[in-house]
Amino acid sequence: GTGASAIYPLIGCALWPEARFVATESDTASLHWARSNIVLNNRSERIVLLEAGTGTCGILKPFHDDLHFRATFTMCNPPFYASVHEMEELAAKKAAPASTVYTGAENESVTPGGEVAFVRSMVDESAQEGMRNRCLWYTSMLGKAASVETLTAYLRSINVDNYAVYCFTHGRTRRWLLGWSWSDIRLPDVRPSLPPPPPYPPPLCTDCARTLLRKSHEKQTSHRQPPTLHQTPPPAPSSPCLPVLPLLPCKTSYPPSRTSHSNPSLSLKVRGGA
């Protein structure tokens, strides 16, 4: 379901001013808070919140009703695990602990059969009479690479050849997007990949070369002995147009602890007038 925050419909309304959403939720408490968040953000006219079916009622139950528009796509983040034991077991096998605290409810994480059974039920419901033309693209996120292979094989077994798979990574987390459609509108048949490496090292860009030269110069000059504080300054150049004025001591605005006595060329900034 959409969850207690109804975050994705709210973000979608912010990104696309003309978009409308049908959000579903099966948990009673989450349904209450999702409705409050939609009203609080003044999105009641663009987000329709419906109570989803559970068990044999079907995941896509709201689409069985007589909606007055055809959905462009469905968006689903299914429960990944078949049991709490599986969730804890997979979490213990991770090489590094999670960087964030998981706050999802049990009904959002666990379902009989895991994500494969959940999405497979979505596929079966979308294949029913009257449902194939109710939505252009059915999509769902998946948390396991093995689930992608299982579900794509199931789609092919029921003669669904119009499907798409996309992998995306956020930090150390990798997820997969599976979409299928009963229409003849197909996505480009491409596989994004990195370009092949060149046969020779690419030339160093001008900005990088300048940066390396500057860093090398700073490293060499940092080992030189700094001049003493009492060294005699060079005479000021005379000008036929401007008079030569003597240098008067001024009071710096920096505290004494931040004043460097090892660099006579330190520029001092003075606040106020002369």
Buried (B, 14 or more C-beta within 10 A) or exposed (E): BBBBEBEBBBEBBEEEEEEBBBBBBBBEEBBEBBBEBBEEBEBEEBBBBBBBBEEEEBBBBBBBEEBEEEBEEBBBBBBBBBBEEBBEEEEEEEEEEEEEEEEEEEEBBBBEBBBBEBBBBBBBBBBEEEBEEBBBBBBBBBBBEEBBEBBBEBBEEEEBEBBBBEEEEEEEEEBBBBBBBBEEEEEEEEEEEEEEEEEEEEEEEEEEEEEEEEEEEEEEEEEEEEEEEEEEEEEEEEEEEEEEEEEEEEEBEEEEEEEEEEEEEEEEEEEEEE
